[in-house]
Each structure stands twice: as C-alpha cells, then as structure tokens.
Amino acid sequence: LARFVSPLVFNLFCVAHLGGLIELVMDSNVPRMEMFFHTGITDYILFQSWVPKSVGEYAASLIIVFLMAIMGEGFRVFKLRIEAKWNEQIREEAHKRDASPLLLQKTISRSPFILRIEVARAVMRSLEVFIHYMLMLVAMTFNVGLFLAIVLGSGLGLLLFSVFRPVVPDNGVLGIIGDEDCCN
C-alpha cells in the first residue's frame, strides 16, 4: 500500500504545484529574477506587490531605497550616540557599587546588568539589523540602479550624520565610536 500511495500522493502534489508554476511562468507581467547585474526596471523589490512597471515607478523606487539607505546610516549613528550615553550610565552604576578608591582606579571587569538599557539595546539592534537586511535584500535583486541607490544613500547618510557621531576618550586617546576594527 505504501508503494502505491506514496507515488500517487507525490504525483498529485507535483502536478498541483507545477500547474501553478506553469501559469506563473506563462504570465508576462511577472518579472524574471536575474542573477547578474542588470539595468531593467521591473524587479521584485522586497514584496510581491512592489514591482515597478514604468519609469516613474522605478524612479520612485530608487528614491525610496536611497532614503532607506540614508535612514539606515542615521539610525546607526543614533544608536551609537545612545550607546555612548548608556555606557556612561553603566560606568556610573558600576562605580556606585564598587565605591572604594582602590576599586575605582581598576578597570571594571564586568558591567552591571541594567534591564531597561539591555532591553532597549536589544530592540535597537534588532531594528538596525532589520533595516540593513532589507537593504541587503534589495541589493540582491542585482539591479544596478537599486544597488547604486543603496551605495550612494549609505555614503550620503554617513556624510550627513557623521557630525553627530559621538567622540569619546578611549584609553586617553580620542576615538570615534563605530570605527573600531572587527579583529583587534
């Protein structure tokens, strides 16, 4: 029975799905997913309903993606400023706990856990990852215009928001938060 039912179910399942796939391929309004850089204007952009079909819609899409990239950089700088403020609050909290003069001179080995800060930090990190992964998915359309909108928007966002990046002392040397190397 298993030998008979298994192929029958498999064939019914495949035929049902292939029928939908054949209709999808035959529909001329569905854009192809090109897996190389191209300059067409009809691509899925994040959602099935976001497919520019005219030059005007494509231009609006470029502007929206450009603004998303600027917003991503702005959010990143905002997060860095908030992080600097939170780190100062955490340092103050640690110094309150370890108030002896000898301990204040030592480096704090473990920062205190402040729930409201850690929850806010987790939410902000999630939003930052969300924004940047959405931009990554747009870049994966391999559309040259959309890719350039992301690159140029990120560059302009960095330029616009760099004046707001926090500068903090780090071991007696001034450094800009967010410029740390990943491997040091």
PyMOL commands that set and color helices and strands:
alter all, ss='L'
color gray80, all
select helices_A, chain A and resi 2-26+55-97+101-105+115-139+144-164
alter helices_A, ss='H'
color red, helices_A
select strands_A, chain A and resi 167-170+173-176
alter strands_A, ss='S'
color yellow, strands_A
deselect
rebuild
show_as cartoon
